[in-house]
Amino acid sequence: MTRRPISEVFNEDNVAWMKRFPDGYFDLLMADPPYFSGPERRQYYGQKSSKLGVRKLYRELEAWQKPGIEFFTEINRVSRYYIFWGANYFHFPFHTGRIIWDKVNDSSDYSDCEIAATNLFDHVRIFRYMWNGMLQGESVSNGTKMQGNKKLNEKRIHQTQKPVALYKWTLHKYAKEGWRIGDTNLGSQSSRIAAYKMGFDFYGVDIDPYCIEQGNKRFKQETAQLSIL
């Protein structure tokens, strides 16, 4: 009988969470932290309300803050490898590797791509996957083609949500069998869903209890069929 992968989430501060693990505990640690001071300034990328019906996260928490030096220090200590999204917004001596996520949304007002720093390699890799509101890619291998059946689109529950396909591609390309995966900014739990479906043990953290609650619901829905096999 195939062992189900460990998949655990924690509701706490991510720096305090990382400090509980020994050096090099995670084979791959992913981070997607806030890169601006708070939703009270940026709101929904300039809009007063979310067109997708997404709740304004951290409304009652003093948690939506750009991470400080301690956050970066702990990532380097607790992981063998890291993937840090939004690296272009931070003045930190990241490793030279870069992952570019091309959102295939050139006609929108949003960023054309997102950039991650990584120490997995020294070069630049590109993943092309459409992600523009209801316009989403068809699959990991055919991300530039729009999903024809919008009922198959991923449900958006977080204002900075990344697609499961992005994490599936990342783990398929760069993670090795038996690796322990972590996520310091769990958000919508896309990373957790991808790790579980691909058989990786996973540990993630988010400080917002509402975010954890909604993410757990999404995780159960996305993995329900796998759990009964």
N, C-alpha and C positions, 0 to 999 in steps of 0.2 A: 504493500500500500504506500502510495506516494505521500510524503510528509507535507502538510500544509505549511506554507511559509509563516514565520512570525510576523505579525503586523500590529504594532502598538503605537498609540498616540497619547500625548501628554498635554495637559492644559496648564502651562506655566511660562515663565520668562525663559527665553531661549538660551541666554548666557548661563543662568543658573542651572538649566537642564544640561548643557554641555559640560559644565564643571563636575557633574556626577559621574562622567565616564572617564576611563583611563586614557592615556596617550595612545593615539592611533587606533581607537576603538572602531571607528567607521572606515570601511574600505573606500567608500565614496559618500561624501556629505554634500548635499545640495542646499543652496540658499537663494532666496528671492526676497530680500528685505525691502522695506520702504526706502525710496530714494528722495523723498521730499518730506517736509515737516509734518504734514497731516492732511486728512481729507477736508478739514475745515478751510483750507486754502485752495486745494485743487478740486475739491468736491468730486464729481464724476468726470474727470478730464475736462473741466470747464463747464459742465452742465450742472444745473441745480438738482436734478434728480436722474436716476438711472433709467435709461430707455429699456433696459433688460429686466427691470424690476428687482435689481440687486440691492439688498439692504446696505446702508452706509455703515461699514464695519468700524469698530473702535470708537463709536460715537460717545460712549460713556467711560472710555478708558484712556489713560495717558500712556498709550502703548504705541501709537503710530509715530514712531520717531526713527530718524536715520540712525543706524547702529554706530556705536563708538568703537574705539580701538580695541577694547576688551572683546568685542564680538569677533573681530578679525583674528585676534590672537588665539581665541579658543577654537575657531575653525581650523587654524593651522595645527594646533596641538592635538585635537581629537580625531583628525582624519588623515588618512594616507593620501587621498585625492579629494579635490573639491571642484564643484561647478558653481560659480557665483554669478547669478543673473543681475543685470544692471550695473556691471562693473564700470561702465563708462561714466557713471555718476559719482564715483568715489575716488578720492585721492589716496590710494593704497598701493603698495608695491606688489601687485598680483604677478603670478607667473605669466609668461608670454602667450600661452595657448588661448585661443578664442573660439567660441561657438557663436555663429550668427543664425538667429531664427528669422528667416524672411517670411513675413506674414502674408505676402501676396495681396496687399491691400493698398496699392499705389494710388488709387483714386480717393482714398479716405483722408481725413484730417489727422488720423492717428499716426504714430511712428511706423515707418515701413518695416522696421526690424527691431529685434532686441539682441543685446550682446552679453555674453557670459564669459568670464575669465575662468581658466582651468589650468591645473598642473598635470593633466592627463597626457598632454602632448605640447609641442612647441609651435605648431602651425595654426591655421585657421580652417574651420569646417563650417559648412552651411547646410541648414535644414530648411526646406521650403514647405510651408504648410499654411494654407489659407485660414485666417482667423480675423474676421471682421463682422461682428454682430452675429446675424443669422447666417452669414456666408462662412462656411467652414469647409475644410478640406475633406476629401473623400476617404483617404486612408493614409497611413504612414508612407506607403510607397507611391501614392498618387495624391500628394498634398496640394498640388497646384490646381487640381480639378475640383470644382465645388461639389459637395455632397448633394446629390439630386433629391433625396428624401429628407426634408428638414426634421422629420420626426426622429431621425437617427442622430441629429446634432447633440452635442454635449450640452447639458443644462448648465447655465451660467449662474453660479451662486456667490461669486466673489468678484469684486471690481477689478482685480489684477490677475484673474484666473488664467492659467496656461493650460493648453490642451493635453489630454492624456497621451496623445500621439507624440508630442514632443519628448516626453519622458520615456515612452516606449523606444523611440529612436535612439535616445541617449544611452539607455541601458543596453540595448541590443548592440550598439556600436562599441561601447567602452567598458561595460561592466563584465566581470568574469563570474562564472558559476561559483556559488558559495560566498560571494561578497555580501557584506552587511551594508545596507543603504540607510542613510539618514536624511532628514529634511528639517532645517531650522525655522522655516516659515511655511507651515503646512498649508494654510489657506484653504483652497477648495478640495484638497487631498488628491489632486491629479497624479502627483508623484507616488502616493501610496497605492492608488489603483493600479498604476502601471507596474510597480514593483511586485505587487501581489500576483497579478496575472502572469508575470514572467518568472515567478518562483523565488524572488529574493526576500530575505528577511529584512524588515523595514521598521524604523523608529522615527516618529515625527513629533513636532511640537508646535503649538500655537497658543498665544496668550489669551485669545478671545474665546470665552466659553460658547457663545452663539456660533462662532465659526466652527468650533469642534463639533458641536451638535449637528449642524447642517452638513458638515463634511462627512461625519459618520453615517448619516442617512444616505448620502450619495454613494459612499463606499459600499454599503450593504446592498444597495440597488445594483450597482455595477458588478458586484462579485457574487451575487446570490446564486446564479446558475453554476458557477465554478465550485461553490461550497457544497453542492449536493452530488458532485461527481465522485 
